[in-house]
Amino acid sequence: MSTNKSERYQLNLWEPGDDFIRTEFNENFTKLDGAARVVFGTYTGDGAATRHIELGFQPAGIILMREDGIMAPSATSIYGGLAFQNRPAHSTMWGNKDLFSVDESGFTVHYQLFEHLTITVNTLDYVYFYMAIR
């Protein structure tokens, strides 16, 4: 059994002669996993007009782009961007159109076709990369 705990995350620390208990290792890994400040992930677009991407926490911000790294390949299509809490990623080129926004447990993406603008952060079968900041 561990004798000490680390200061910041209260991780188990062992002294010479301490017995190793598997549950203490698992406790450490659970605490470290919860302490991650940046989470990376992907999703594949399903073509729905609105879709929630579940993260299990409310991010402080999201950076989103297509798998090829493109965010805005033309003046009429948008494939990603940056959003913060209470500040969705949106386009002002043809009126304020939200691309995606942070919500309580992840973020919400949109797929919308307008006369002069295509919001494509949920295009069917496209893969998107995101970085969520806690």
The 8 nearest C-alpha neighbors of each residue, nearest first, counted from 0:
[[1, 18, 17, 19, 20, 2, 13, 23],
 [2, 0, 13, 12, 11, 3, 17, 18],
 [1, 3, 13, 14, 12, 0, 17, 4],
 [4, 2, 12, 1, 11, 13, 5, 14],
 [5, 3, 11, 9, 10, 12, 6, 2],
 [4, 6, 9, 10, 7, 8, 11, 12],
 [5, 7, 9, 8, 4, 10, 3, 11],
 [6, 8, 9, 5, 10, 4, 34, 30],
 [9, 7, 10, 6, 5, 30, 31, 4],
 [10, 8, 5, 4, 6, 7, 11, 27],
 [11, 9, 5, 4, 27, 8, 12, 30],
 [10, 12, 4, 1, 3, 23, 27, 9],
 [13, 11, 3, 4, 1, 10, 2, 5],
 [12, 14, 1, 2, 17, 3, 15, 11],
 [13, 15, 17, 16, 2, 12, 1, 3],
 [16, 14, 17, 13, 18, 2, 1, 12],
 [15, 17, 14, 18, 13, 19, 0, 1],
 [18, 16, 14, 0, 15, 13, 1, 19],
 [17, 19, 0, 20, 16, 1, 13, 15],
 [20, 18, 0, 17, 21, 1, 23, 13],
 [19, 21, 23, 22, 0, 18, 24, 1],
 [20, 22, 24, 23, 25, 19, 26, 0],
 [21, 23, 25, 24, 20, 26, 27, 19],
 [22, 24, 26, 21, 25, 20, 27, 11],
 [25, 23, 27, 21, 22, 26, 28, 20],
 [24, 26, 22, 28, 27, 23, 29, 21],
 [27, 25, 23, 29, 24, 28, 22, 30],
 [26, 28, 24, 30, 10, 25, 29, 31],
 [27, 29, 31, 25, 30, 26, 32, 24],
 [30, 28, 32, 26, 27, 31, 25, 33],
 [29, 31, 33, 27, 28, 32, 26, 34],
 [32, 30, 34, 28, 33, 29, 27, 35],
 [31, 33, 29, 34, 30, 35, 28, 27],
 [32, 34, 30, 31, 35, 29, 36, 28],
 [33, 35, 31, 32, 36, 30, 8, 29],
 [36, 34, 33, 32, 37, 31, 38, 133],
 [35, 37, 133, 132, 34, 38, 131, 33],
 [38, 36, 132, 131, 35, 133, 39, 130],
 [37, 39, 131, 130, 132, 40, 36, 35],
 [40, 38, 130, 129, 131, 37, 41, 128],
 [41, 39, 129, 128, 130, 38, 42, 131],
 [40, 42, 128, 127, 129, 126, 43, 39],
 [41, 43, 127, 126, 44, 128, 40, 52],
 [42, 44, 126, 125, 124, 127, 45, 41],
 [45, 43, 121, 123, 122, 124, 125, 46],
 [44, 46, 123, 47, 121, 124, 122, 43],
 [45, 47, 123, 122, 121, 44, 110, 48],
 [48, 46, 49, 45, 110, 50, 121, 109],
 [47, 49, 110, 109, 111, 46, 50, 121],
 [50, 48, 109, 47, 108, 110, 107, 51],
 [49, 51, 108, 107, 47, 109, 52, 48],
 [50, 52, 107, 106, 53, 108, 49, 105],
 [53, 51, 106, 105, 107, 54, 50, 108],
 [52, 54, 105, 55, 104, 51, 106, 56],
 [55, 53, 105, 56, 104, 52, 57, 106],
 [54, 56, 104, 53, 105, 57, 103, 58],
 [57, 55, 104, 54, 105, 58, 103, 133],
 [58, 56, 103, 104, 105, 102, 59, 101],
 [57, 59, 133, 60, 132, 131, 56, 105],
 [58, 60, 133, 132, 84, 83, 57, 61],
 [59, 61, 83, 132, 58, 82, 131, 84],
 [62, 60, 131, 82, 130, 81, 63, 132],
 [61, 63, 81, 130, 129, 80, 131, 82],
 [64, 62, 129, 79, 80, 128, 61, 81],
 [65, 63, 79, 70, 128, 127, 68, 78],
 [64, 66, 127, 68, 67, 69, 128, 78],
 [67, 65, 127, 68, 126, 128, 64, 69],
 [66, 68, 65, 69, 64, 127, 126, 70],
 [69, 67, 66, 65, 64, 70, 128, 127],
 [70, 68, 65, 67, 64, 71, 72, 78],
 [69, 71, 79, 78, 64, 77, 80, 72],
 [72, 70, 77, 78, 73, 69, 76, 79],
 [73, 71, 69, 70, 76, 77, 74, 78],
 [74, 72, 75, 76, 71, 77, 70, 78],
 [73, 75, 76, 72, 71, 77, 116, 92],
 [74, 76, 116, 73, 117, 115, 77, 72],
 [77, 75, 117, 73, 116, 74, 118, 71],
 [76, 78, 71, 118, 119, 70, 79, 117],
 [79, 77, 70, 120, 119, 71, 64, 65],
 [80, 78, 64, 70, 63, 77, 120, 65],
 [79, 81, 63, 62, 70, 88, 64, 82],
 [80, 82, 62, 88, 61, 63, 83, 79],
 [83, 81, 88, 87, 61, 60, 86, 100],
 [84, 82, 60, 86, 59, 85, 87, 101],
 [83, 85, 86, 101, 59, 60, 82, 102],
 [84, 86, 83, 87, 101, 100, 82, 102],
 [87, 85, 83, 84, 82, 88, 100, 101],
 [88, 86, 100, 82, 99, 89, 83, 85],
 [89, 87, 82, 98, 99, 81, 97, 80],
 [90, 88, 97, 98, 96, 87, 95, 91],
 [89, 91, 96, 95, 92, 97, 94, 88],
 [90, 92, 95, 94, 93, 89, 96, 97],
 [93, 91, 90, 94, 95, 116, 74, 75],
 [94, 92, 91, 95, 115, 116, 90, 96],
 [95, 93, 91, 92, 96, 90, 89, 116],
 [94, 96, 91, 90, 89, 97, 93, 92],
 [95, 97, 89, 90, 94, 98, 91, 93],
 [98, 96, 89, 99, 88, 87, 95, 90],
 [99, 97, 89, 88, 109, 118, 108, 96],
 [100, 98, 108, 107, 88, 97, 87, 109],
 [99, 101, 87, 107, 106, 82, 88, 102],
 [102, 100, 106, 84, 105, 83, 107, 82],
 [101, 103, 106, 105, 104, 57, 100, 107],
 [102, 104, 57, 105, 56, 101, 106, 58],
 [105, 103, 56, 57, 55, 102, 54, 53],
 [106, 104, 54, 53, 102, 57, 52, 56],
 [105, 107, 101, 102, 52, 100, 51, 108],
 [108, 106, 51, 99, 100, 50, 52, 101],
 [107, 109, 99, 50, 49, 120, 98, 121],
 [110, 108, 49, 48, 98, 121, 120, 99],
 [109, 111, 48, 119, 121, 118, 120, 47],
 [112, 110, 118, 117, 48, 109, 113, 119],
 [113, 111, 117, 118, 116, 114, 110, 119],
 [112, 114, 116, 115, 117, 111, 118, 93],
 [113, 115, 116, 112, 117, 93, 75, 111],
 [116, 114, 113, 75, 93, 117, 112, 76],
 [117, 115, 75, 113, 76, 114, 112, 118],
 [116, 118, 112, 76, 113, 111, 119, 75],
 [119, 117, 111, 110, 77, 76, 98, 120],
 [118, 120, 110, 78, 122, 121, 77, 117],
 [119, 121, 78, 109, 122, 110, 108, 79],
 [122, 120, 44, 110, 119, 46, 109, 45],
 [123, 121, 46, 44, 119, 125, 120, 45],
 [122, 124, 46, 45, 44, 125, 121, 43],
 [125, 123, 44, 43, 45, 122, 126, 46],
 [126, 124, 44, 43, 122, 123, 127, 65],
 [127, 125, 43, 66, 42, 65, 44, 124],
 [126, 128, 65, 66, 41, 42, 64, 43],
 [129, 127, 41, 64, 66, 63, 40, 65],
 [130, 128, 63, 40, 62, 39, 41, 131],
 [129, 131, 39, 62, 61, 38, 132, 40],
 [132, 130, 61, 38, 37, 58, 60, 39],
 [131, 133, 37, 60, 58, 59, 36, 61],
 [132, 58, 36, 59, 37, 131, 57, 60]]
